[in-house]
Amino acid sequence: MEVFGECHAHVIMDGKNYKKAVEMHREQVRDDVIRSCLKQYQELGISFVRDGGDACGVSRRTKELAGEYGIDYRSPIFAIHKEGHYGSIVGRGFTTMKEYHSLVLEARKEGADFIKIMTTGLMDFADHGKVTGTPLDAKEVKEMVHIAHEEGFAVMSHTNGTYGVQAALEAGTDSVEHGNYMDRETVCMLAKSHTVWVPTLVTVRNLLNCGRYEDSVILPIMEHAAENLRLAFEKGAKVALGSDAGAYQVPHGKGTCDEWNAFRQILGDSPEVRKWVLQGEQEIRSRFQRS
């Protein structure tokens, strides 16, 4: 296959059981587990990985080891979420904007390449089209992005739903991760923005026939995401390949291959599609490093 980079991964996760994966690093970060993960990317020729961070220091340690495997590894070290909202599994929380700013500065001290923020919850598989929890207010998201940009960082935003994505776009975030349940208007807004969309299609597609959810629940979500990807391609939005590697049923390395296969199934395999995906990855590579 065409070798693309992985623009959204979580080395702390193993694609099987999140709680067990985290527990392995609870008392001390395990280099053997990290090295095994990096080797999977190396063996597939994947030389660029952008992580989404974690709360245990795994991403920070991976950043120190990745060069041994010829991998250009970028990391926020940890994601930042507002207390009482989704995000504690991958990072640290804040209550006030002053606390948020302090976390941005902490990320810098720990070697972050960029800042990752959590602005919404997840897809609600029990209620199609809905997102869990309450999204952060658009003004709050704008201030978070502004602070990070002022400190010289690009911003990776975990965001789902029309309101959440529009708020992230209006705030000027550099990438939107997942972006599930966007409507047509929002995809058109995306195309007019400088934001890169990383759709992580296989977090849903790889659940087919796995038994966790009925396929009747999965299929409409897949089709809606496919429609949005086709529209993004048609409108010339910036889009990059990222599988959310480490998520359930999304193994490291293989997840990247699965994501590219999903793109090809939806858009066809053409030089234009390949060029489009590579351009999106280049946007990620050029922006998501410390200035």
Secondary structure, 3 states (H helix, E strand, C coil): CCCCCEEEECCCCCCCCHHHHHHCCCCCCCHHHHHHHHHHHHHCCCCEEEECCCCCCHHHHHHHHHHHHCCEEECCCCEEEECCCCCHHHEEEECCHHHHHHHHHHHHHCCCCCEEEECCCCECCCCCCCECCCCCCHHHHHHHHHHHHHCCCCEEEEECCHHHHHHHHHHCCCEEEECCCCCHHHHHHHHHCCCEEECCCHHHHCCCCCCCCCHHHHHHHHHHHHHHHHHHHHHCCEECCCCCECCCCCCCCHHHHHHHHHHHHHHCCCHHHHHHHHHHHHHHHHHCCCC
